[in-house]
Amino acid sequence: MFDITEQAIDSALLRQSLLNNEQCGAYASFEGWVRRQNEGRRVDYLIYSTYPELALKQGAAVIAAAKRQFAIEEAVCVHRYGRLEIGDMAVWVGVTAGHRDAAFAACRFIIDTVKAEVPIWKQEFYSDGEPAGWLANPEGLPPTQP
């Protein structure tokens, strides 16, 4: 399952949704948070923008690819959009598998691929008063509209 939301991510609830298979002996997760500094600049907050229909479609494809490529049972990824404050969770990935190697590898694959392929863009707002900057997606292009 892949989802995008403006609401705070409840990692405990998501984790619990994965723990229902007695065949699984491993669980791995990743949490990405909004940090105060980026490339030497103080960040006040950021805004994630997305193309929802395409993001949901491409995110689901990433999860499906992880299930094909790795010996995992389930995988979930949820990404925030909208305004996020310092310390907010921006993205969560959880994976269950029979063994830890597959769970770790799939978790890494999912977060790396979501960041590279799913249309979600980040705009940072800095404390120094400089204009906000878009962090480029893999093609190097920001969205046409925030």
C-alpha positions as CSV (number, residue, x, y, z in Angstrom):
1,M,0.0,0.0,0.0
2,F,1.2,3.5,-0.8
3,D,-0.6,6.6,0.3
4,I,-0.1,10.4,0.5
5,T,-1.7,12.5,3.3
6,E,-1.8,16.0,4.7
7,Q,-2.3,14.5,8.2
8,A,0.4,13.5,10.7
9,I,1.7,10.0,10.1
10,D,0.8,7.5,12.8
11,S,3.7,5.1,12.6
12,A,2.4,2.9,15.5
13,L,-0.9,2.3,13.7
14,L,0.9,1.6,10.4
15,R,3.3,-0.8,12.1
16,Q,0.4,-2.6,13.8
17,S,-1.3,-3.0,10.4
18,L,1.7,-5.1,9.2
19,L,2.0,-7.4,12.2
20,N,-0.7,-9.9,11.4
21,N,1.2,-12.7,9.6
22,E,2.7,-15.5,11.6
23,Q,5.0,-16.4,8.7
24,C,6.9,-13.1,9.2
25,G,10.0,-13.1,11.4
26,A,11.2,-9.7,10.4
27,Y,10.0,-6.1,10.3
28,A,12.0,-3.1,9.1
29,S,10.9,0.5,8.9
30,F,12.2,3.9,7.9
31,E,11.1,7.3,9.1
32,G,12.1,10.5,7.4
33,W,11.7,13.8,9.4
34,V,11.9,17.5,8.6
35,R,15.4,18.7,9.7
36,R,16.5,22.1,10.8
37,Q,19.5,22.4,8.5
38,N,20.1,21.6,4.8
39,E,23.3,22.3,3.0
40,G,24.4,24.8,5.7
41,R,21.2,26.8,5.7
42,R,18.7,27.0,8.6
43,V,15.3,25.7,7.5
44,D,12.2,27.1,9.2
45,Y,9.6,24.8,7.5
46,L,8.9,23.1,4.2
47,I,6.1,22.4,1.9
48,Y,5.7,19.2,-0.1
49,S,3.7,19.5,-3.3
50,T,2.5,16.5,-5.3
51,Y,0.5,15.4,-8.3
52,P,-1.8,13.1,-6.3
53,E,-3.2,10.8,-9.0
54,L,0.2,10.1,-10.5
55,A,1.9,9.9,-7.1
56,L,-0.6,7.3,-5.9
57,K,-0.2,5.3,-9.1
58,Q,3.6,5.5,-9.1
59,G,3.8,4.8,-5.4
60,A,1.7,1.7,-5.7
61,A,4.0,0.6,-8.6
62,V,7.0,0.9,-6.3
63,I,5.4,-1.3,-3.6
64,A,4.5,-3.9,-6.3
65,A,8.1,-3.8,-7.6
66,A,9.4,-4.4,-4.1
67,K,7.1,-7.4,-3.6
68,R,8.3,-8.9,-6.9
69,Q,12.0,-8.2,-6.3
70,F,12.3,-9.2,-2.6
71,A,11.0,-12.1,-0.5
72,I,8.6,-9.9,1.5
73,E,5.0,-10.3,2.7
74,E,3.8,-6.8,3.0
75,A,5.0,-3.2,2.5
76,V,3.5,0.2,3.3
77,C,4.7,3.7,2.4
78,V,3.0,6.9,3.4
79,H,4.3,10.4,2.4
80,R,3.1,13.7,3.7
81,Y,2.3,16.7,1.6
82,G,1.5,20.3,2.5
83,R,3.3,22.4,5.1
84,L,5.5,20.5,7.5
85,E,7.3,21.9,10.6
86,I,10.8,20.9,11.9
87,G,10.6,17.5,13.4
88,D,7.5,16.4,11.6
89,M,7.5,13.0,10.0
90,A,7.5,13.4,6.2
91,V,7.6,9.8,5.1
92,W,7.2,6.3,6.7
93,V,8.1,2.9,5.2
94,G,7.4,-0.5,6.8
95,V,8.1,-4.0,5.5
96,T,7.5,-7.5,6.8
97,A,9.2,-10.6,5.6
98,G,10.3,-14.0,6.7
99,H,13.8,-12.9,7.2
100,R,15.6,-9.6,8.0
101,D,17.8,-9.4,4.9
102,A,14.7,-9.1,2.6
103,A,13.0,-6.7,5.0
104,F,16.0,-4.3,5.2
105,A,16.6,-4.5,1.4
106,A,13.0,-3.9,0.5
107,C,12.7,-1.0,2.9
108,R,15.8,0.7,1.4
109,F,14.5,0.0,-2.1
110,I,11.1,1.5,-1.4
111,I,12.4,4.8,0.1
112,D,15.1,5.3,-2.5
113,T,12.7,4.6,-5.4
114,V,9.9,6.7,-4.0
115,K,12.3,9.6,-3.6
116,A,13.5,9.1,-7.2
117,E,10.3,8.3,-9.1
118,V,7.2,9.5,-7.3
119,P,6.1,13.1,-8.1
120,I,6.4,14.7,-4.7
121,W,8.5,17.9,-4.5
122,K,9.9,19.7,-1.5
123,Q,10.2,23.5,-1.2
124,E,12.3,24.8,1.7
125,F,11.8,28.1,3.6
126,Y,14.9,29.5,5.2
127,S,15.6,31.6,8.3
128,D,18.0,33.9,6.4
129,G,15.2,35.6,4.5
130,E,16.4,34.3,1.1
131,P,13.7,33.1,-1.2
132,A,12.4,29.6,-0.7
133,G,14.1,27.0,-2.9
134,W,12.7,24.0,-4.6
135,L,14.7,20.8,-4.2
136,A,14.7,19.3,-7.7
137,N,13.2,16.0,-8.5
138,P,15.3,13.4,-10.4
139,E,14.6,15.2,-13.7
140,G,15.8,18.5,-12.2
141,L,12.4,20.2,-12.6
142,P,10.2,21.6,-9.9
143,P,6.5,21.4,-10.2
144,T,4.9,24.0,-12.4
145,Q,2.5,25.0,-9.5
146,P,3.2,24.6,-5.8
